[in-house]
Each structure stands twice: as structure tokens, then as C-alpha cells.
Amino acid sequence: MRLSGAWLGRRAGLWLVSLLALIAPPADRPAVAQTATPEVAGDQPSLITADSITYDETIGIVTARGHVEISQQDRVLVADTVSYNRNTDVVIATGNVALLEPSGDVVFADYMEVTGDLREGFVRDIRVLLSDRSRMAAVSGVRTGGDRTELSKTVYSPCELCQKDPTRAPLWQLKADKVVWDQTKKTVTYRDAWLEFFGVPVFYTPYFSHPDPTVKRQTGFLAPGFGSSEQLGYQFEIPYFIVLSDTSDVTLTPIITTKQGVVGQVEYRQLFENGYVDVLGSATVADIESNNNLVKEDRFRGHIRGTGEFDINETYRWGFRIDRTTDDTYLRVYNFGSPSKLTSRLYAEGFDGRDYGSVQAITWQGLRAQDDNEQEPIIVPLADYNFVSEPGQWGGVYRFDANLLDLFRVEGRDVRRISLAGSWSLPYTSRRGEIYTLTARLQADGYWSNDYDPSNPDEIDPANGGEHFAGRIFPELALQWRYPLVRQTGSMRQVIEPIVQLRLAPPDENPEEIPNEDSQDLEFDDTNLFALNRFSGVDRVDPGPRIDYGLKWTALSDLGGYTSVFIGQSWRPIKDDVFGPGTGLQDHFSDIVGHLQISPASWLDASYRFRISEEDLNFTRHEVSLYAGVPELNLQLNYLFSDKVLSSDDSSVVTDREEIYARLSSQFTDHWSVFVSHRHDLEENLSLTTRAGIQYKDECFTFEGVYERTNFRDREIEPDNAFFVRIVLRNLGEISLD
């Protein structure tokens, strides 16, 4: 539950001081057509106009009557009458007093009385229309001692009034018997405050306070939070914020749960002239359920997550990311996230025109049941340098890439690698519109490995591992041809573009002595059909000559709609085992890949990516993304089917994957909307996540209720039902229950 009333009191105090400062003329001279406000207002010149200005020397009173207007910089005060008594040093403004602030806020009052030194003052019937259409009113305002402003019977609401009956209470409003702004203590205090909905009181607090507008940050308690879950039971947290300096702070958050004890959370933040640091950590002592369902009692559990980045100069910077936890399920149990792997790294990088260089150290922590963190790689360092030249005389572009890797494990093979690659590309467009691109590339790699068995390359920690050195020099030459043909038909422009690429490279350039660390994932589709190397990393290269070919058709409407279709395939004369089964590249002819994109208008956006087996023309992959409808009723759909995906834990086993996600939503009125969503594993016939929600949202109030059912099991993690409620009061705060 979160509730903050900081905004109302400080704005009211500022308006009162602005009013008093603006209308008080200098104490040592009468008001004239053009004069200056006192020093407390900045000694800025003011322009005063009125139907008449009189000065009674006998009693020492200057009076401006009729359409009085006082302008000072961007602030304007109007009133029926403004008078100044030089003997008592009192300024009085009466009748339709209004102040227009530079921010666009407008303050209204019926009567104002203030001393010339602004230390004492009184304002009656204050009404404020803010620039964001919010409204505030108070019966009276009193300023005493020059540093204390007190408002009585104050009401604030950002809600629009009913057009048919403006006298009706707004959707919600905040009422306080007294609001006190102490400029010496720099605090705003509320006494006897009520939160009302439709004029009905629903929440009361006898007292709360916050820093005044001159204080950006102050040590103290933040808004508390409440929640419940089957895993944690009921939980309560109340953060305590500590200001260390103008650029650093600490937030201490005890999280009290009925089933898992107390969790302590600490977040440290600091800004520097050239960067920042943000580190969050938590810790507790609780039970852990192990993989074999045994419970380990009273174990230390916790996590740390931090980032930092610092500019060295305009070209170079360095930074870090820390992400570690004591055990696999801690983050999910205590709602700190649900990643399957944590990555920590320390890096330095530089950007200079088209050049980029980086050096980094990386470690991983796996959180799945089958992960063995003793076999997770540790990289110190990974260095990259990439150079791209400016286009030369004929448009040719040179590229140079360098990579240095030192990878080791607590248990398992170690790999050191150096890779250098240079390329030259020359584009050419013929008079007929044909587009040619010639690319020549040369890559040289050297590998030194320990505890590696080339006869069993998939084993991270083989029984017969040894030391090995391997190297390769891999040249490539590619010529790509495109011929876009354009046809205009009415408001529709069609483009047909055949694409052919001939790529030459030597075969058998992936010897068993080269371990594979960064090229284990390969997803062949239309996005990498024409890539020189279809592997994602350096350790594996795409060997042998091949021909890639495809056809693209695009239709563009003058109204903004478009449709695009692509289909393509690849052929290799040499067949080898570098591409495993299920990759779509294991045979001479690759699988057929394609992509369909349809977006005729804003109400429909559909994308379909597919892969068809070249052997039997059966579909081996479907990937559908669909958004259809209007705000009143719309559907979002994502569907994925993939045949023969290599499993992550055993490369010799293949599995199928089929999953669907659907979300149906409706904005059935200007303020009300509903949705329902479902994610389902079709291969296992298992419901993964189901959510349903309703929302009301207008200019001043948001209500959201969401139900969620999850069906995951992993050691301590069990299927769960959760209900979340969120209430947002504009400019005031947020109340959430989950």
C-alpha cells in the first residue's frame, strides 16, 4: 500500500508566498503607475495599472481601484482594490483577487492582508486552478513569523467536475483540516486528513508529513507495501530511505513474511560526475528444498544485483554488472525475478567514428536444475575490435575484425583463441538498375585448448582430455545480385526483387581440434539465408561453396499499408556434418525459408515466418505473430512450432516445441477495459500461464485488478494463484495489494 500527500501542501504554501510577495509595494514610497516590489520578491520591476490611484497623505494610505493589475516578470495579479498603509505597513487586496503564475496555475482569493515585510499575512477563500486542470481550495491561509504558512479546511482533487452538475463531488478528493508549511524545518505537515471517493470518506490519517519543496531528498520512511502468495504467505515491507550526500543514498527494506521469515534488502545508489553506481542486495536465513526434495534448514540465502558505468572521456567508458545468487530458486521464491541464467561482467569500450573496441570479463551462473556451475565458462578476457572504413573511390568499404578470448572452467576444458578477419565490399549499380555486391573476406584463427577430447567434442569435462593446438585460414568470396523491378498501379506500388548470391569458400574448415564454445545455437531462417556465416559466433564457419537464391515481392499503398512476401533456399554441392540434423542445412538443398508480412491498415499487423523441409515439403517451423482489431476489440496471437530442436542438455536428443500465446482485450468504454490471456504448451498439453484483468482509467484515477494462474514446478516452485489490485491516485500516490 502506497500513499503520498506531498504535493498538495507545498504547492499551496508556494502560492500564498507568491501572492504576498507580488502585491506588497516598497514600504518607503507610495504606489505609482510603475514601481518595484520589495527585496523579498527579487527587487524586480513591476507595472501597476488601475482605473484610479490615490494617495491620502493624512493617513498615509495608497489605494488603487478598479481593474487593478500588477505585472512582475511572468506573474500577474488582478484585484478590484489594492491599498497600502504606510503607517501600519499593511497591504490589503480585495475583490476578485487572482494571480496568474508563470507555470500556468491560476490562484483566486476574495481577501488578502499582509505586512510589508511579508512576515505576517492572511488570505481568505483561496481557490486554485492548476495548469494540469487540478483544483485546490482552502478557507483561509495565515503566514506567521516569516517562515510558517498554515492553510485551514483544504480540499484538493485532480478530477474533472461533472459537466451536467458541477456541484457534485469529484471521483476523489483529499481534505485536511490543517496544512502547515514550516520553512525553517523544511517540512509540510497534514492534520486530520481524509481521502474521499464520490464524497464518501474512505481513508483517514490523523497526521503525516513530508519535506517541503526546497528539499529534494530527506531521510525517512517511504510508502509501505503489502502482499500475499502461497509461497511466502502474507508479507509486509516498509522501506527506510537514508540520504548520505547530495549524490548518494541507501534504502533499507525489511520484508516480513509469514512463511519464509524476514528478508533484508539494501540498495545503494550514487551519482558521480562521470557515471553512476546502483547496487541492490538481499539476504535471509531460511529453508531450501534441494533437487531430491530434501529440505536443508536454516541456510543463508541472498542475492546481489548491481550496475555501474563511467565515462573515461568522450571516446572511452567502463562499467560493470553484478548478478549472483546463493541458490537456484531464491530469486523466484522471493519475487526478485525469474531468469534461467545470471550474467556478470566487467567491461571497457570505446567508440570512435565507425570504429569500436571492447575488453570484458564475463561469468555465468545457471539456475536450472540440470546446470552445473562448476562447468560454466569464465572469460578473462574477451577483447573485440571492429573497424569500418569510409567508402573509397569506387564505393568500396574495408572492414577489419579482431577477437581475443581466454576461457576457463573450474571443472572442464579451457580455451584460448585469437581470430583476425578482414574484408572488402564493392557495391555496383548498373544502368538497368541491377545491384551487384562483391565481397572478399579472409579469416585466420588460432586455438589452444586444455582438457579437451576431439573425439568427444560435446563433453565439457571429458575423461580423456588433453592439450591441443589448432588453426585455420578461411577465405571467402561472394557475389550478390539483386534486380528490383517496380510497377505502379493506381495507388499501389509493387516491387519484385529476385536475389541470387554465389559464395565460394573451402570445405572441411571445422576440424575436431577446434572446440565449439560460441556457435552452438543455429537458427536457419530468412534473416540469415544470405549471411556469409550462418553461425552466431567465431568457432564454427560455414564451409564450402554454395548458391543462395530468393524472391521478394512488396506492395506499398499510398495510404501507408504494405504487404511483403519472401521465399528462398540455398544449395551446397558438398555435404558435410557441420550442420546437424534439424538445422535445415544438413543436405545439399537447404530447407525452404520464407516470411510473410501483412499490414494493410492500423487494425491489422500480421507476420508469418516458416521453414519447409526440402525432403518431403512438410513444414518444420511456423512462427506467427498477429495483432488484429480496434481498441473496442482486438486480438494478439503468437504461435511457435519447431520440429527437431536440439535440446540444451544433450545434443544427441531432439525434441519438438509447440507453444501458443493469445490475448484478447477490449476498451469497451472511454474508461473501462478488460483482457484475458493464456500461454499453452501444445507439445506437452500443459497450461503455463493464464491471466485476466479489468481496468478503469480516467484523468485522475486508475484501478486495475488482475488474476494470474501459473503452472510451473521446479523444486520449491509450485503452481500458484495470485490476485493483484492496483489503485493510482493522480498526483497523490498509489495503493497496491498483491
Secondary structure, 3 states (H helix, E strand, C coil): CCCCCHHHHHHHHHHHHHHHHHHCCCCCCCCCCEEECCHHHCCCEEEEECCEEEEECCCCEEEEEEEEEEEECCEEEEEEEEEEECCCCEEEEEEEEEEECCCCCEEEEEEEEEECCCCCEEEEEEEEECCCCCEEEEEEEEEECCCEEEEEEEEEECCCCCCCCCCCCCCEEEEEEEEEEECCCCEEEEEEEEEEECCEEEEEEEEEEEECCCCCCCCEECCCEEEEECCCEEEEECCEEEEEECCEEEEEEEEEECCCEEEEEEEEEEEECCEEEEEEEEEEEEEEECCCCCEEEEEEEEEEEEEEEEECCCCEEEEEEEEEECCCCHHHHCCCCCCCEEEEEEEEEEEECCEEEEEEEEEEEECCCCCCHHHCCEEEEEEEEEEECCCCCCCCEEEEEEEEEEEECCCCCEEEEEEEEEEEEEEEECCCCCEEEEEEEEEEEEEEEEEECCCCCCCCCCCCCEEEEEEEEEEEEEEEEECCEEEEECCEEEEEEEEEEEEECCCCCCCCCCCCCCCCCCCCCCCCCCCCCCCCCCCCCCCCCEEEEEEEEEEEECCCCEEEEEEEEEECCCCCCCCCCCCCCCCCECCEEEEEEEEEECCEEEEEEEEECCCCCCEEEEEEEEEEEECCEEEEEEEEEEEEEECCCCCCCEEEEEEEEEEEEECCCCCEEEEEEEEEECCCCEEEEEEEEEEEECCCEEEEEEEEEECCCECCECCEEEEEEEEEECCCEEEEEC
